Amino acid sequence: MTDLHTRAGTGPGAAHFAVFTDREDAAAVARSFARPGTRTLHHASGRPWLVGHWDDEEIVGARVGPTALALVGCAPVEAAELERVARSLRDLAALDAWARSLPGSFHLVAALDGRIRVQGTASGLRLVFHARLDGTRVAATRADALAAALGAEPVPERLAVRLLWPVPYPLLDEPLWPGVTAVAPHDALVLDPDGSGARHRRWWTPPEPDVPLRTGAPRVREALVAAVGARTRDGSTVSCDLSGGLDSTSVCFLADRSPARVVASTWPGRNPADTDLHWAKRAAAELPDVEHVVWDAEESPLVYSGLLDIDDVLDEPIIGVMDRARVLHHLPAMAERGSRVHLTGIGGDHVAWCSEAYYHRLARRRPLFALRQLRGFKALWQWPLVPLLGALADSRSYGAWLADAGNHLRDPLPATVASSLGWGMSPRLFPWVTPEAEHHARTALRTAARRAEPLHPDRGLHTDLLQIHDCTRIIRQWDHMAARCGLPMASPFLDDRVIEACLAVRPEDRVSPWRYKPLLTAAMHGIVPEECLRRTTKATAAMDAADGLRRHRGELMALWEDSRLERLGLVDGAFLRRLAERPATRPLRDAVLYSTIAAEVWLRALDRTRQEVRD
């Protein structure tokens, strides 16, 4: 089996493991997962239960006779609490309510009467997979670990689906290897005692969005305080992004109220019109106990930097590789300043704000109110009237929308308003994708459309959940990369309790054309200075991305030389090489390279790993 464990890192933030039933055949499989540096938790029988990598500060566990519980990740819970729960546990389903009461972000593993329960987070930040190995069912937190044990190779047809932009639900949830099954974030995996059966059982349901702002804002504040506190309660030093935006500023002020010493980090944008640094300095002026580090904008890696050197072992392609160098560049310097975890404001845009798609339903339930708001959105986002009316009139089911998407894969990108008020952005394929790959993608879309149900019947809540899941898939891998660099990252906005508190608030109180992030502004009143709360702008990295495309076109050219995707017949390598020579041409301005680059970089990293194992 490929030695993924050692390459993935063993420090804090790099926890990953496999879970085994209490049987001799499972114990034999578990021995094949043991590598230098791996750790093991045992069943009461002495057979392996968990095998993998974790740091002492990332795990809390308890055993009462044959009943055992373990939380792996950020779990601010004492062992005595787990022992109390284990002592009273009579049914694995009873863990639902307990799991929904805990702050932090972690995997939960339980053993009771021979049965095993494994679950990640509702956010999707911590996932669970399973496979049948030598006759026994094994769960794991990484799909590639199971694939390596199976000796499986990625399926080209599934890789073709990953070339879609974007990849619609539920196609992104299918692992790229045959024989490996993903567990939905809202489900727990239950393994039978004999190791033969595996069931997915729902443990989490999103709250109905019916709480008014005056009630919901204090709950969001409480959840964010607990989320930041889970990372800072032990004191020492933590670092925080301080971009000047409301999300990172909120996290920084919450961290400053904790026992920890705080170092704030600001990367100014290259665009002279970017006001982030101005707002970051205004916030820092109100934080006299916080060390504020401002980096030179010209030292910040551009988008597309270092694509040829990426050697992270990931279990799926992610578009986050484009920003890998930018995300990780300052972490070693933060670690040198004593930081033990780096807090970000990532996720605030996904949970404190929400999709305008809620107004599709509000237009039917409260037409006068919705009309007034939609007129504001129309002006704010410059939505054309006819597409706006068409989007409101569209009443297709999710399955019908998904089926229709397969008929328009080569069309121009859809109008923004259609995506904003619909089930999401209709996926597209771009000219460099081959007809063979198009056939695979269209077949997958049509197959999924026959059975697909949305994440929620309301397209607004469906879109919110989908955006959270898409975000956490990237952050899950960034967290892995950061741990390898020696400084774990954490994103408190993506904790389940924070997400629940935000989703419960009425959509009209979360997204409005007249107010910027009204929910977070209300929640942070009295914590973040009023002048910072009044900011209504948000910087973008468009200039950095454009500069990166021009400056790194040589690397992009090299990426398409001997392309792995081209070998598989999924892309036209010559077309991509011509684009790399002329990055400012219209075909590239009207298309999106991200998903294709992600798949190519991922395949190259897999090849590099195989070569290192052979050597």
ZAMARGU-4260 file (C-alpha; in steps of 0.2 Angstrom, whole numbers, plus 5000, padded with zeros to 4 digits):
<rodrens>
0) 5000/5000/5000 | 5006/5018/4996 | 5014/5026/5012 | 5001/5040/5012 | 5002/5041/5031
5) 5020/5047/5032 | 5018/5059/5017 | 5003/5067/5024 | 5012/5073/5040 | 5010/5069/5058
10) 5009/5085/5067 | 4994/5094/5074 | 4981/5097/5061 | 4986/5082/5050 | 4975/5069/5059
15) 4968/5055/5048 | 4964/5037/5052 | 4955/5021/5047 | 4942/5012/5058 | 4940/4994/5060
20) 4927/4982/5068 | 4931/4970/5082 | 4935/4955/5072 | 4951/4945/5067 | 4949/4948/5049
25) 4947/4966/5051 | 4963/4966/5063 | 4972/4957/5048 | 4967/4972/5037 | 4972/4984/5050
30) 4990/4978/5051 | 4992/4983/5032 | 4988/5001/5037 | 5001/5002/5050 | 5016/5011/5045
35) 5031/5020/5054 | 5023/5034/5064 | 5006/5027/5064 | 4996/5026/5080 | 4983/5014/5086
40) 4968/5014/5098 | 4961/4996/5102 | 4945/4988/5106 | 4943/4980/5123 | 4948/4964/5115
45) 4965/4971/5110 | 4961/4971/5092 | 4964/4988/5082 | 4950/5000/5082 | 4958/5016/5075
50) 4974/5016/5065 | 4982/5032/5058 | 4990/5048/5063 | 4984/5061/5076 | 4993/5072/5088
55) 4989/5070/5107 | 4980/5087/5107 | 4968/5082/5093 | 4960/5067/5102 | 4950/5064/5117
60) 4943/5047/5121 | 4935/5036/5134 | 4931/5018/5137 | 4918/5010/5148 | 4919/4991/5146
65) 4916/4987/5128 | 4909/5004/5124 | 4921/5017/5118 | 4920/5035/5111 | 4933/5045/5102
70) 4933/5063/5095 | 4947/5067/5083 | 4950/5085/5078 | 4946/5101/5088 | 4935/5095/5102
75) 4935/5106/5117 | 4927/5091/5128 | 4935/5083/5143 | 4937/5064/5144 | 4926/5064/5159
80) 4912/5070/5148 | 4915/5056/5135 | 4915/5043/5149 | 4899/5049/5156 | 4891/5047/5138
85) 4899/5030/5136 | 4892/5024/5152 | 4874/5028/5148 | 4875/5024/5129 | 4862/5011/5125
90) 4859/5015/5106 | 4871/5023/5094 | 4857/5034/5088 | 4857/5042/5105 | 4873/5051/5100
95) 4864/5062/5087 | 4858/5075/5100 | 4875/5075/5109 | 4885/5077/5093 | 4874/5092/5089
100) 4877/5100/5105 | 4896/5101/5104 | 4907/5115/5098 | 4922/5113/5087 | 4926/5102/5072
105) 4930/5084/5073 | 4927/5066/5068 | 4916/5056/5080 | 4919/5037/5082 | 4909/5026/5093
110) 4909/5007/5097 | 4894/4999/5105 | 4890/4980/5106 | 4901/4977/5091 | 4894/4990/5080
115) 4904/5005/5075 | 4898/5023/5071 | 4909/5035/5061 | 4904/5053/5056 | 4912/5069/5051
120) 4905/5086/5051 | 4889/5093/5043 | 4899/5106/5035 | 4909/5093/5025 | 4925/5099/5032
125) 4928/5082/5039 | 4922/5067/5028 | 4920/5049/5030 | 4923/5035/5016 | 4922/5016/5017
130) 4927/5001/5006 | 4926/4982/5007 | 4944/4975/5010 | 4947/4957/5011 | 4929/4953/5015
135) 4927/4966/5029 | 4920/4984/5028 | 4933/4998/5033 | 4930/5016/5036 | 4942/5030/5034
140) 4944/5049/5034 | 4953/5049/5017 | 4947/5041/5001 | 4965/5038/4994 | 4970/5028/5009
145) 4956/5015/5005 | 4960/5016/4986 | 4978/5012/4990 | 4973/4997/5000 | 4962/4991/4986
150) 4976/4994/4973 | 4963/5004/4963 | 4967/5018/4950 | 4956/5033/4947 | 4942/5030/4934
155) 4944/5041/4919 | 4925/5043/4917 | 4924/5051/4934 | 4939/5062/4931 | 4930/5068/4916
160) 4915/5074/4927 | 4928/5084/4937 | 4932/5094/4922 | 4914/5102/4923 | 4913/5120/4929
165) 4906/5119/4941 | 4903/5101/4946 | 4885/5100/4952 | 4878/5091/4967 | 4879/5076/4969
170) 4893/5072/4956 | 4906/5080/4967 | 4903/5067/4981 | 4908/5052/4971 | 4926/5047/4975
175) 4937/5045/4960 | 4941/5026/4963 | 4930/5011/4961 | 4925/5002/4977 | 4926/5018/4988
180) 4910/5025/4994 | 4908/5042/5002 | 4896/5046/5016 | 4886/5062/5015 | 4891/5075/5028
185) 4874/5074/5035 | 4875/5055/5037 | 4884/5044/5050 | 4891/5027/5044 | 4886/5012/5055
190) 4896/4996/5053 | 4888/4980/5058 | 4898/4969/5070 | 4902/4955/5057 | 4910/4968/5046
195) 4899/4964/5031 | 4886/4978/5031 | 4887/4997/5031 | 4872/5009/5033 | 4871/5028/5031
200) 4860/5035/5044 | 4855/5053/5044 | 4861/5063/5060 | 4860/5081/5055 | 4846/5091/5047
205) 4848/5110/5043 | 4837/5121/5054 | 4822/5130/5046 | 4827/5148/5042 | 4813/5156/5052
210) 4822/5165/5067 | 4822/5184/5066 | 4838/5194/5067 | 4835/5201/5084 | 4835/5183/5091
215) 4847/5175/5079 | 4861/5188/5080 | 4865/5184/5099 | 4865/5165/5095 | 4877/5168/5080
220) 4888/5178/5092 | 4888/5164/5105 | 4892/5151/5092 | 4907/5161/5085 | 4913/5165/5103
225) 4913/5146/5107 | 4921/5142/5090 | 4936/5154/5092 | 4937/5149/5111 | 4939/5131/5106
230) 4955/5136/5097 | 4961/5148/5110 | 4956/5142/5127 | 4973/5135/5131 | 4982/5151/5129
235) 4999/5152/5121 | 5000/5161/5104 | 4988/5160/5089 | 4989/5170/5073 | 4974/5177/5063
240) 4971/5183/5046 | 4967/5202/5047 | 4962/5206/5029 | 4952/5221/5033 | 4936/5212/5029
245) 4922/5209/5041 | 4924/5190/5043 | 4943/5190/5047 | 4941/5206/5058 | 4927/5197/5068
250) 4938/5182/5071 | 4953/5193/5076 | 4943/5203/5089 | 4936/5187/5096 | 4953/5179/5098
255) 4959/5195/5106 | 4946/5192/5120 | 4953/5175/5123 | 4967/5169/5135 | 4979/5168/5119
260) 4992/5180/5113 | 4987/5185/5095 | 4998/5189/5080 | 4988/5197/5066 | 4993/5195/5048
265) 4989/5206/5033 | 4993/5203/5015 | 4989/5220/5005 | 4982/5217/4988 | 4992/5223/4972
270) 4978/5233/4966 | 4980/5252/4970 | 4961/5253/4973 | 4961/5239/4986 | 4957/5247/5003
275) 4959/5231/5013 | 4976/5237/5021 | 4967/5254/5026 | 4953/5244/5035 | 4966/5231/5042
280) 4976/5246/5050 | 4960/5254/5057 | 4955/5237/5065 | 4973/5234/5072 | 4973/5252/5080
285) 4959/5245/5091 | 4969/5230/5096 | 4984/5237/5106 | 4989/5220/5113 | 4989/5212/5095
290) 5005/5211/5085 | 5001/5216/5068 | 5012/5210/5054 | 5010/5218/5037 | 5018/5209/5022
295) 5025/5217/5006 | 5011/5215/4993 | 5025/5212/4980 | 5031/5197/4990 | 5014/5188/4989
300) 5014/5174/4977 | 5002/5176/4963 | 4988/5165/4958 | 4995/5150/4948 | 5012/5150/4957
305) 5021/5134/4960 | 5009/5122/4951 | 5023/5111/4944 | 5030/5109/4962 | 5015/5104/4971
310) 5017/5087/4980 | 5003/5086/4992 | 4994/5069/4992 | 4976/5074/4991 | 4961/5062/4989
315) 4953/5073/4975 | 4957/5087/4964 | 4953/5104/4971 | 4953/5121/4963 | 4962/5128/4978
320) 4979/5122/4971 | 4979/5138/4961 | 4980/5148/4977 | 4991/5136/4987 | 5007/5146/4987
325) 4997/5162/4992 | 4988/5153/5006 | 5004/5145/5014 | 5017/5158/5011 | 5016/5167/5027
330) 5013/5152/5039 | 5031/5148/5043 | 5034/5166/5048 | 5018/5165/5059 | 5025/5149/5067
335) 5042/5157/5070 | 5032/5170/5080 | 5026/5156/5091 | 5009/5153/5083 | 5002/5136/5086
340) 4986/5138/5075 | 4981/5150/5062 | 4963/5157/5062 | 4955/5163/5046 | 4939/5171/5042
345) 4935/5159/5028 | 4917/5154/5027 | 4910/5170/5033 | 4904/5174/5015 | 4895/5157/5015
350) 4886/5157/5032 | 4883/5175/5037 | 4878/5180/5020 | 4866/5169/5010 | 4860/5165/4992
355) 4847/5177/4984 | 4839/5160/4978 | 4828/5161/4994 | 4819/5175/4985 | 4812/5163/4972
360) 4801/5156/4986 | 4798/5173/4994 | 4792/5180/4978 | 4777/5167/4980 | 4774/5169/4998
365) 4777/5188/5001 | 4777/5195/4983 | 4777/5214/4988 | 4791/5212/4999 | 4801/5201/4987
370) 4798/5213/4973 | 4805/5228/4982 | 4820/5218/4987 | 4823/5211/4970 | 4822/5228/4962
375) 4837/5232/4974 | 4846/5216/4968 | 4843/5220/4950 | 4851/5237/4952 | 4865/5231/4963
380) 4870/5216/4952 | 4864/5224/4936 | 4852/5209/4932 | 4843/5211/4915 | 4825/5212/4917
385) 4820/5197/4905 | 4832/5185/4912 | 4826/5190/4930 | 4808/5186/4926 | 4813/5170/4917
390) 4823/5165/4933 | 4808/5168/4944 | 4796/5159/4933 | 4807/5144/4932 | 4799/5130/4943
395) 4809/5115/4937 | 4813/5102/4950 | 4831/5099/4954 | 4832/5083/4944 | 4824/5091/4929
400) 4836/5106/4930 | 4851/5093/4931 | 4845/5084/4916 | 4843/5100/4906 | 4861/5105/4911
405) 4867/5090/4901 | 4860/5098/4885 | 4870/5114/4887 | 4887/5109/4892 | 4895/5119/4877
410) 4884/5134/4878 | 4891/5151/4884 | 4891/5154/4903 | 4873/5157/4909 | 4867/5174/4915
415) 4872/5178/4933 | 4853/5180/4938 | 4849/5163/4932 | 4862/5155/4944 | 4858/5167/4958
420) 4839/5163/4958 | 4840/5145/4952 | 4847/5129/4959 | 4865/5135/4955 | 4876/5138/4941
425) 4873/5127/4926 | 4889/5117/4923 | 4899/5120/4907 | 4913/5112/4897 | 4926/5122/4888
430) 4934/5120/4870 | 4949/5110/4876 | 4938/5096/4884 | 4937/5082/4871 | 4921/5074/4865
435) 4925/5058/4874 | 4926/5068/4891 | 4910/5077/4886 | 4901/5060/4883 | 4906/5054/4900
440) 4901/5070/4909 | 4884/5071/4900 | 4881/5052/4904 | 4885/5056/4923 | 4873/5071/4923
445) 4859/5061/4915 | 4861/5046/4927 | 4862/5058/4942 | 4846/5067/4937 | 4836/5051/4938
450) 4839/5050/4956 | 4845/5066/4963 | 4836/5075/4976 | 4842/5093/4981 | 4850/5096/4998
455) 4834/5105/5003 | 4818/5107/4994 | 4820/5126/4995 | 4832/5131/4982 | 4839/5145/4993
460) 4844/5133/5007 | 4850/5120/4995 | 4861/5133/4987 | 4868/5138/5004 | 4872/5120/5009
465) 4880/5117/4992 | 4891/5133/4994 | 4896/5128/5011 | 4901/5110/5005 | 4910/5117/4990
470) 4920/5128/5002 | 4924/5115/5014 | 4931/5103/5001 | 4944/5116/4997 | 4947/5121/5015
475) 4949/5103/5020 | 4964/5101/5008 | 4971/5118/5013 | 4971/5112/5031 | 4981/5097/5026
480) 4993/5108/5016 | 4995/5120/5031 | 4998/5105/5043 | 5012/5099/5032 | 5020/5117/5033
485) 5020/5116/5051 | 5006/5127/5056 | 4988/5121/5057 | 4974/5132/5050 | 4956/5134/5057
490) 4941/5142/5051 | 4928/5145/5065 | 4914/5151/5053 | 4914/5133/5046 | 4910/5124/5063
495) 4893/5116/5063 | 4886/5126/5077 | 4891/5142/5069 | 4883/5136/5052 | 4867/5131/5061
500) 4865/5147/5070 | 4867/5157/5054 | 4856/5146/5043 | 4842/5147/5056 | 4840/5166/5053
505) 4827/5172/5041 | 4835/5174/5023 | 4828/5192/5022 | 4838/5196/5037 | 4854/5188/5030
510) 4855/5194/5012 | 4848/5211/5007 | 4852/5224/4993 | 4852/5238/5006 | 4863/5231/5020
515) 4880/5222/5019 | 4881/5206/5030 | 4867/5212/5042 | 4868/5196/5052 | 4886/5197/5056
520) 4886/5215/5059 | 4872/5213/5072 | 4881/5198/5080 | 4898/5207/5081 | 4890/5224/5088
525) 4900/5228/5104 | 4914/5217/5100 | 4920/5224/5083 | 4922/5243/5083 | 4907/5252/5074
530) 4918/5260/5061 | 4924/5243/5055 | 4906/5236/5055 | 4901/5250/5044 | 4912/5244/5030
535) 4902/5239/5015 | 4915/5235/5002 | 4925/5219/4998 | 4941/5218/4989 | 4944/5205/4975
540) 4960/5196/4969 | 4956/5199/4950 | 4971/5209/4947 | 4982/5196/4956 | 4974/5182/4946
545) 4977/5191/4929 | 4995/5195/4933 | 4997/5177/4939 | 4991/5171/4922 | 5003/5181/4912
550) 5018/5179/4923 | 5016/5160/4925 | 5011/5156/4907 | 5028/5146/4906 | 5023/5135/4920
555) 5006/5133/4912 | 5014/5128/4896 | 5025/5115/4905 | 5009/5109/4914 | 5001/5104/4897
560) 5017/5096/4890 | 5015/5077/4892 | 4998/5081/4900 | 4991/5066/4910 | 4973/5072/4906
565) 4978/5072/4887 | 4985/5054/4889 | 4968/5049/4896 | 4960/5057/4881 | 4950/5070/4891
570) 4958/5086/4885 | 4966/5093/4869 | 4984/5097/4875 | 4988/5107/4859 | 4973/5118/4862
575) 4979/5121/4880 | 4997/5124/4875 | 4991/5138/4863 | 4981/5146/4876 | 4996/5146/4888
580) 5005/5155/4874 | 4992/5169/4873 | 4984/5170/4890 | 4974/5187/4886 | 4965/5179/4871
585) 4946/5179/4871 | 4944/5160/4872 | 4952/5160/4889 | 4943/5176/4895 | 4926/5167/4891
590) 4931/5151/4900 | 4937/5144/4916 | 4953/5134/4918 | 4952/5130/4936 | 4944/5113/4936
595) 4956/5107/4922 | 4972/5113/4931 | 4966/5105/4947 | 4964/5088/4939 | 4981/5089/4930
600) 4990/5094/4945 | 4982/5080/4955 | 4986/5067/4943 | 5004/5073/4942 | 5005/5072/4961
605) 4999/5054/4961 | 5012/5050/4948 | 5026/5058/4959 | 5020/5048/4974 | 5020/5032/4965
610) 5038/5035/4958 | 5044/5039/4976 | 5037/5023/4982 | 5045/5013/4968 | 5062/5022/4972
</rodrens>
